[in-house]
Amino acid sequence: MDTNALFKIGYGLYVLTAGVNEDDVKSGLFKVKDNGCIINTVMQVTSDPCMIAIAVNKKNYTNEMIQRTKKFNISTLSEGTGFDIFKRFGYQSGRDLDKFEGFNNIKRSPNGVLYISENTNSFMSAYVKQEVDLGTHTMFIAQLVEAQCLSEIPTVTYDYYQKNIKPKPEKTEKKGWRCKICNYIYEGEDLPSDFICPWCKHGAADFERV
Ligand SMILES: Cc1cc2nc3c(=O)[nH]c(=O)nc-3n(C[C@H](O)[C@H](O)[C@H](O)COP(=O)(O)O)c2cc1C
């Protein structure tokens, strides 16, 4: 099976944001009030009522927040977005640091959750109606309560990200397996089938031999 075929799916790229209340932080249940991560798995599934589905890894802190609050925002990244956004939201976890520290391109929507207000062409707010356990991921099916267009700049697709945003892999003497999502290199002959990339959290299926 050539898993490169999956990169031909016309995904967009998004910042999924969620937030808990002050009490959940004071009680120690959550370390930060607001968090977000990069996802590509967003699709509209019905129009009346308007519902979307997203798939989020259970290891993501953002998943835990959505499980807690049943609400989230989607900010659609637009062409021109720098790699720094992907590093901030896609390569580190809110479990370890506050991703919004020193980051000012944000607004809070009426549902109380942050969204990204620059380098995005739209945002949506949604309330979870159903959760589907997919093993590694949770699929949240959610109803939109707010949606706004922010610019006419085209959406960053996965293909655009691979070609124009993601840094080109360095020439390396290292032998092993390279993550096709973020270029992390696992040094070793055999990549364990349950290996999870420590940078972007994608699984062994997204690695290629180098
Ligand atoms: C290009 C790209 C696409 C990603 N797509 C998804 C996705 O669809 N679902 C997901 O759960 N994680 C996805 N991730 C990984 C998360 O963004 C990443 O694991 C993040 O650090 C989780 O942060 P958190 O623990 O603060 O929630 C993607 C990362 C990148 C760089």
Ligand as a Chemical Component Dictionary entry (heavy atoms), coordinates in Angstrom:
data_LIG
# 
_chem_comp.id                   LIG 
_chem_comp.type                 NON-POLYMER 
_chem_comp.pdbx_formal_charge   0 
_chem_comp.three_letter_code    LIG 
# 
loop_
_chem_comp_atom.comp_id 
_chem_comp_atom.atom_id 
_chem_comp_atom.alt_atom_id 
_chem_comp_atom.type_symbol 
_chem_comp_atom.charge 
_chem_comp_atom.model_Cartn_x 
_chem_comp_atom.model_Cartn_y 
_chem_comp_atom.model_Cartn_z 
_chem_comp_atom.pdbx_ordinal 
LIG C1  C1  C 0 0.557  19.418 9.423  1  
LIG C2  C2  C 0 0.024  18.807 10.687 2  
LIG C3  C3  C 0 -1.231 18.178 10.678 3  
LIG C4  C4  C 0 -1.751 17.593 11.850 4  
LIG N1  N1  N 0 -2.998 17.010 11.817 5  
LIG C5  C5  C 0 -3.544 16.475 12.959 6  
LIG C6  C6  C 0 -4.883 15.929 12.962 7  
LIG O1  O1  O 0 -5.605 15.931 11.962 8  
LIG N2  N2  N 0 -5.347 15.397 14.141 9  
LIG C7  C7  C 0 -4.587 15.386 15.275 10 
LIG O2  O2  O 0 -5.059 14.887 16.299 11 
LIG N3  N3  N 0 -3.333 15.921 15.307 12 
LIG C8  C8  C 0 -2.790 16.467 14.178 13 
LIG N4  N4  N 0 -1.521 17.015 14.188 14 
LIG C9  C9  C 0 -0.698 16.900 15.422 15 
LIG C10 C10 C 0 -1.033 17.905 16.535 16 
LIG O3  O3  O 0 -1.159 19.225 16.029 17 
LIG C11 C11 C 0 0.117  17.876 17.568 18 
LIG O4  O4  O 0 0.231  16.582 18.096 19 
LIG C12 C12 C 0 0.004  18.902 18.684 20 
LIG O5  O5  O 0 1.286  19.063 19.266 21 
LIG C13 C13 C 0 -0.982 18.518 19.799 22 
LIG O6  O6  O 0 -0.991 19.554 20.760 23 
LIG P1  P1  P 0 -1.799 19.464 22.154 24 
LIG O7  O7  O 0 -1.265 18.265 22.910 25 
LIG O8  O8  O 0 -1.510 20.754 22.833 26 
LIG O9  O9  O 0 -3.253 19.298 21.823 27 
LIG C14 C14 C 0 -0.985 17.618 13.046 28 
LIG C15 C15 C 0 0.274  18.272 13.067 29 
LIG C16 C16 C 0 0.771  18.860 11.902 30 
LIG C17 C17 C 0 2.114  19.552 11.949 31 
# 
loop_
_chem_comp_bond.comp_id 
_chem_comp_bond.atom_id_1 
_chem_comp_bond.atom_id_2 
_chem_comp_bond.value_order 
_chem_comp_bond.pdbx_ordinal 
LIG C1  C2  SING 1  
LIG C2  C3  SING 2  
LIG C2  C16 DOUB 3  
LIG C3  C4  DOUB 4  
LIG C4  N1  SING 5  
LIG C4  C14 SING 6  
LIG N1  C5  DOUB 7  
LIG C5  C6  SING 8  
LIG C5  C8  SING 9  
LIG C6  O1  DOUB 10 
LIG C6  N2  SING 11 
LIG N2  C7  SING 12 
LIG C7  O2  DOUB 13 
LIG C7  N3  SING 14 
LIG N3  C8  DOUB 15 
LIG C8  N4  SING 16 
LIG N4  C9  SING 17 
LIG N4  C14 SING 18 
LIG C9  C10 SING 19 
LIG C10 O3  SING 20 
LIG C10 C11 SING 21 
LIG C11 O4  SING 22 
LIG C11 C12 SING 23 
LIG C12 O5  SING 24 
LIG C12 C13 SING 25 
LIG C13 O6  SING 26 
LIG O6  P1  SING 27 
LIG P1  O7  DOUB 28 
LIG P1  O8  SING 29 
LIG P1  O9  SING 30 
LIG C14 C15 DOUB 31 
LIG C15 C16 SING 32 
LIG C16 C17 SING 33 
# 
